[in-house]
């Protein structure tokens, strides 16, 4: 089966998986003792973006007001050992000046977990999205995406097994596919497999051992990566916790073979009023949507903090720094050296448990060191959100 046939089949497979999950949830609804909840929602947002295409400093910046209407639906069902979730959302984006950019984004996600025995657990998931904006991945990878439609599909499965009273093993597999409607842009599909072990060393400390393999395909290049990490997680108190993994990877690409470091560090805090986390990670990951691209060595730092001022009033602060690096002929055909910094701050007032008003501001700066240029974006947003749950 050729490359383009694989892409087409994979997208249909993901959509079928999502429908199966939704049907299964409705089917099990026949037992009224089940915990089945239907939650429709609607959000209306008004956004001002002073650089909608994240154009470089020496290019023309397009500014626009964007009105977004977002109907959504969440289905959850718990049936004995089954735990199922299905969600879908549409974002209708209407541009005041650039009406030709107005479109509908689609987001679908389904998950099933089955606890087969006290020791054995099985999970499957599937996701599908259609998006258009260039900044769609800024807070995920730090990379600017091409304009136009992007279709992204993913499926995955995990098996976890309790080996003894202190040790758990997990085997996972994930498949991802991203494609674009632009000529000359690199589509992508890839798969990852992982084997992990977790052992309780003390009531508050667990040891971790992880092995992983990934295989990614672009239009004219492939990447195979093998990695292993050793680490631990620890709860210092009811408020503070830490997770740390360190290790190495060996990566083979169409262009070269490379050894490198990989790992992650995450620190979390939580009390009655504050919730926060800080993490840093380093790994070889896909760099999609760029002609001549492949994978990159990505270093990411992320900060999240939320403060509950009163029962109804809260604020949040989020930030991220991403460095995507690859020499020409290393992990990608062409050089990649992008450094992205983004940060947002916002306030939320909750009228009820199901209704809130939120205002936020986000600043983003993307530096393309390989071309000595940069792009900046300021985004102001106001959102009204309403939901209601049925069959609770």
C-alpha positions in Angstrom: 0.0 0.0 0.0 1.5 3.3 -1.0 2.0 6.4 1.1 -1.1 8.3 0.0 -3.3 5.2 0.3 -2.1 4.8 3.9 -3.1 8.3 4.7 -6.6 7.9 3.2 -7.3 4.6 4.9 -6.0 5.8 8.3 -8.4 8.8 8.4 -11.4 6.6 7.6 -10.3 4.1 10.3 -10.1 6.9 12.9 -13.6 8.2 12.0 -15.0 4.6 12.2 -13.4 4.1 15.6 -15.0 7.3 16.9 -18.4 6.3 15.7 -18.0 2.9 17.3 -17.1 4.5 20.7 -20.1 6.8 20.4 -22.5 3.9 19.5 -21.1 1.8 22.3 -21.9 4.5 24.8 -25.4 5.0 23.6 -25.9 1.2 23.5 -24.9 0.8 27.1 -27.3 3.7 28.0 -30.1 1.1 28.0 -29.2 0.2 31.6 -30.6 3.1 33.6 -28.2 2.3 36.5 -25.3 3.4 34.3 -23.6 6.7 34.9 -24.5 8.2 31.5 -24.2 12.0 31.1 -24.9 14.1 28.1 -23.4 17.6 28.2 -24.0 20.0 25.3 -22.2 23.3 25.3 -21.9 26.6 23.4 -19.2 29.2 23.5 -19.1 32.6 21.8 -15.7 34.3 21.5 -14.5 37.7 20.2 -10.8 37.9 19.3 -8.5 40.5 18.0 -5.3 39.2 16.3 -2.7 41.7 15.1 -0.8 39.2 13.0 -3.1 36.4 11.9 -0.6 34.6 9.6 2.4 35.2 12.0 4.2 37.0 9.2 7.9 38.0 9.7 8.8 41.5 10.8 9.6 42.6 7.2 6.3 41.3 5.8 2.9 42.8 5.8 0.9 42.1 8.9 -2.8 41.4 8.6 -4.9 42.4 11.6 -8.5 41.3 12.1 -11.4 40.8 14.5 -12.5 37.1 14.6 -15.9 36.0 16.0 -16.0 32.3 16.9 -19.2 30.3 17.7 -18.4 26.9 19.3 -21.1 24.3 19.8 -19.9 21.2 21.5 -21.1 17.8 22.9 -19.6 15.6 25.7 -20.8 12.1 26.3 -19.6 10.1 29.3 -20.7 6.7 30.5 -19.5 4.3 33.2 -20.7 0.8 33.1 -19.2 -1.5 35.7 -15.6 -1.9 34.5 -16.1 0.3 31.4 -15.3 4.0 31.4 -16.2 5.7 28.1 -15.9 9.3 26.8 -16.8 10.9 23.5 -16.4 14.6 22.7 -17.0 16.8 19.6 -16.7 20.5 19.0 -17.1 22.8 16.0 -15.5 26.3 15.9 -17.1 28.6 13.4 -14.5 31.4 12.8 -15.8 34.5 11.1 -13.3 37.2 10.0 -14.4 40.8 9.9 -12.1 41.8 7.0 -10.8 38.6 5.5 -14.1 36.8 4.9 -12.3 34.3 2.6 -10.5 33.0 5.8 -13.8 32.2 7.5 -14.2 28.5 8.2 -15.2 25.7 10.5 -12.7 23.9 12.7 -13.6 20.3 13.8 -12.4 18.5 16.9 -13.5 14.9 17.8 -12.1 12.6 20.5 -13.2 9.2 21.9 -11.8 7.1 24.7 -12.6 3.7 26.3 -11.0 2.1 29.3 -11.9 -1.4 30.4 -10.6 -2.9 33.7 -10.7 -6.5 32.6 -9.5 -7.8 36.0 -8.0 -6.4 39.1 -4.6 -6.6 37.4 -5.3 -6.0 33.8 -6.5 -2.8 32.2 -7.2 -2.0 28.5 -7.5 1.5 26.9 -8.2 2.7 23.4 -8.5 6.2 22.0 -9.1 8.0 18.7 -9.0 11.6 17.6 -9.7 13.6 14.5 -9.4 17.3 13.8 -9.7 19.8 10.9 -8.0 23.2 11.5 -6.9 26.2 9.4 -5.0 28.8 11.4 -1.2 29.2 11.2 -0.8 29.4 15.0 -2.8 26.1 15.7 0.3 24.3 17.1 2.1 27.3 18.8 1.3 26.1 22.3 2.1 22.5 21.5 5.3 22.5 19.4 6.2 26.2 19.0 6.1 25.8 15.1 4.2 28.0 12.7 2.0 26.0 10.4 1.1 26.7 6.8 -2.1 28.4 5.9 -5.0 26.3 4.7 -6.6 23.1 5.9 -4.8 20.6 8.1 -6.3 17.2 8.8 -5.0 15.3 11.8 -5.9 11.8 12.9 -4.7 9.6 15.7 -5.5 6.3 17.3 -3.8 4.5 20.2 -4.1 1.6 22.6 -2.6 0.8 26.0 -2.4 -2.4 28.1 -1.4 -2.1 31.7 -0.8 -5.0 34.0 -0.1 -5.2 37.7 2.8 -7.6 38.0 2.8 -7.7 41.8 1.5 -5.5 44.6 4.3 -2.9 43.9 5.0 -3.1 40.1 3.0 -2.1 37.1 3.9 -2.7 33.4 2.3 -0.9 30.5 2.5 -1.5 26.7 1.3 1.3 24.4 1.0 2.0 20.7 0.0 5.2 18.9 -0.5 6.1 15.3 -0.7 9.7 14.0 -1.3 11.2 10.6 -1.2 14.8 9.5 -1.9 16.1 6.0 -2.3 19.4 4.3 -4.1 20.7 1.2 -1.1 22.9 0.2 1.1 21.7 -2.6 4.8 21.4 -1.6 4.1 21.0 2.1 5.3 17.8 3.7 2.6 15.5 5.0 3.4 13.1 7.8 2.4 9.8 9.4 4.1 8.1 12.2 3.8 5.4 14.9 5.2 5.0 18.3 5.4 2.0 20.7 6.4 2.1 24.3 7.0 -0.3 27.2 7.2 1.1 30.8 7.6 -0.2 34.3 6.6 1.6 37.5 7.5 0.3 41.0 6.5 1.6 44.4 9.8 2.3 46.3 8.0 3.9 49.3 4.5 5.2 50.0 5.4 8.5 48.3 8.0 7.4 45.7 7.9 5.3 42.5 10.7 4.3 40.3 10.2 4.5 36.5 11.8 2.6 33.5 10.7 3.5 30.0 11.6 2.2 26.5 10.3 3.7 23.3 10.4 3.3 19.5 9.1 5.7 16.9 8.9 5.5 13.2 7.9 8.6 11.1 7.4 9.1 7.4 7.4 12.3 5.3 7.0 12.6 1.6 10.7 12.0 0.9 12.3 11.0 4.3 11.9 8.7 7.2 13.0 8.7 10.9 13.5 5.8 13.3 14.2 6.6 16.9 15.0 4.3 19.9 15.1 5.6 23.4 15.3 4.6 27.0 14.9 6.6 30.3 15.2 5.9 34.0 13.5 8.1 36.5 11.2 8.5 39.5 8.1 10.3 40.8 7.7 11.5 44.3 5.1 13.3 46.4 6.9 15.5 48.9 3.7 16.5 50.6 0.0 17.0 49.8 1.0 20.1 47.9 4.3 19.3 46.1 5.2 16.5 43.7 8.0 15.9 41.1 8.5 13.6 38.2 11.9 13.1 36.5 13.1 10.9 33.6 16.5 11.0 32.0 18.0 8.9 29.3 19.3 8.7 25.7 18.0 8.2 22.2 19.5 6.7 19.0 17.9 8.2 15.9 18.3 7.0 12.3 17.1 9.3 9.5 17.3 9.3 5.7 20.2 11.7 6.2 22.3 10.5 9.3 22.5 8.5 12.5 22.6 10.5 15.8 22.9 9.8 19.5 21.4 12.3 21.9 19.9 13.0 25.4 16.2 12.8 26.2 14.1 13.2 29.3 11.7 15.3 31.2 11.3 17.1 34.6 7.9 18.2 35.9 7.1 19.9 39.2 3.5 20.4 40.4 1.9 22.3 43.3 -1.6 22.4 44.6 -3.4 23.9 47.6 -6.9 25.2 48.2 -6.4 28.3 46.1 -3.5 27.7 43.8 -2.6 25.1 41.1 0.6 25.2 39.3 3.1 23.2 37.3 6.5 23.7 35.6 8.0 21.2 33.1 11.0 20.9 30.9 11.5 18.2 28.2 13.9 17.2 25.4 13.3 14.7 22.6 13.4 14.2 18.9 9.9 14.9 17.6 8.1 15.4 14.2 8.2 18.8 12.6 5.2 18.9 10.3 3.9 21.3 7.8 7.2 22.5 6.4 8.6 21.8 3.0 11.8 20.0 3.3 11.4 19.3 7.0 11.7 16.1 9.0 12.1 15.7 12.7 13.7 18.2 15.2 15.5 18.1 18.5 12.9 19.9 20.6 13.5 21.4 24.0 10.4 22.7 25.7 9.7 24.6 28.9 6.1 25.1 30.0 4.6 26.9 33.0 0.9 26.8 34.1 -0.5 28.6 37.1 -4.1 29.2 38.3 -5.3 31.2 41.3 -8.8 31.0 42.7 -9.3 34.4 44.2 -12.9 33.8 45.3 -15.4 31.0 44.8 -16.5 32.6 41.5 -13.4 34.6 40.4 -10.1 33.1 39.2 -7.0 34.0 37.1 -4.4 32.1 35.2 -0.9 32.5 33.8 0.5 30.2 31.1 3.8 30.3 29.3 6.0 28.2 27.0 9.4 28.3 25.3 10.2 25.9 22.5 13.5 25.4 20.7 13.3 23.3 17.5 16.7 22.5 16.2 18.1 20.4 13.3 21.1 21.0 11.1 20.6 20.4 7.4 21.1 16.7 6.8 20.7 15.8 10.5 17.1 15.1 11.4 15.7 17.0 8.4 16.7 17.8 4.8 16.8 21.5 5.5 18.1 23.4 8.5 15.5 24.2 11.3 16.4 26.6 14.1 13.2 28.1 15.5 12.8 29.6 19.0 9.3 30.3 20.2 8.2 32.1 23.3 4.5 32.5 24.2 2.7 33.6 27.3 -0.9 34.3 28.2 -2.7 35.8 31.2 -6.4 35.8 31.9 -9.3 36.2 34.3 -12.5 34.2 34.6 -15.7 34.9 36.4 -18.1 31.9 36.9 -21.8 32.9 37.1 -22.7 29.3 37.9 -21.0 25.9 37.7 -22.0 25.8 34.0 -21.5 29.3 32.8 -18.5 31.6 32.8 -17.0 34.7 31.2 -13.3 34.8 30.4 -10.9 37.4 29.1 -7.3 36.8 28.1 -4.2 38.2 26.4 -1.5 36.2 24.6 1.9 37.3 23.3 3.9 35.2 20.9 7.4 35.7 19.4 8.9 33.2 16.9 12.6 33.6 16.0 13.8 32.0 12.8 17.5 31.9 13.5 18.4 30.2 10.2 17.0 33.3 8.3 17.7 35.9 11.0 14.0 37.0 11.1 11.3 36.9 13.7 7.5 37.2 14.0 5.4 38.7 16.8 1.7 38.3 17.5 -0.7 39.9 20.1 -4.0 38.3 20.7 -6.9 39.5 22.9 -9.9 37.3 23.5 -13.2 37.5 25.4 -15.3 34.3 25.7 -18.7 33.4 27.1 -19.2 29.7 27.8 -22.4 27.8 28.7 -23.0 24.1 29.3 -25.7 21.9 30.9 -25.6 18.2 31.8 -28.5 15.8 31.3 -29.3 12.4 32.8 -27.1 13.0 35.9 
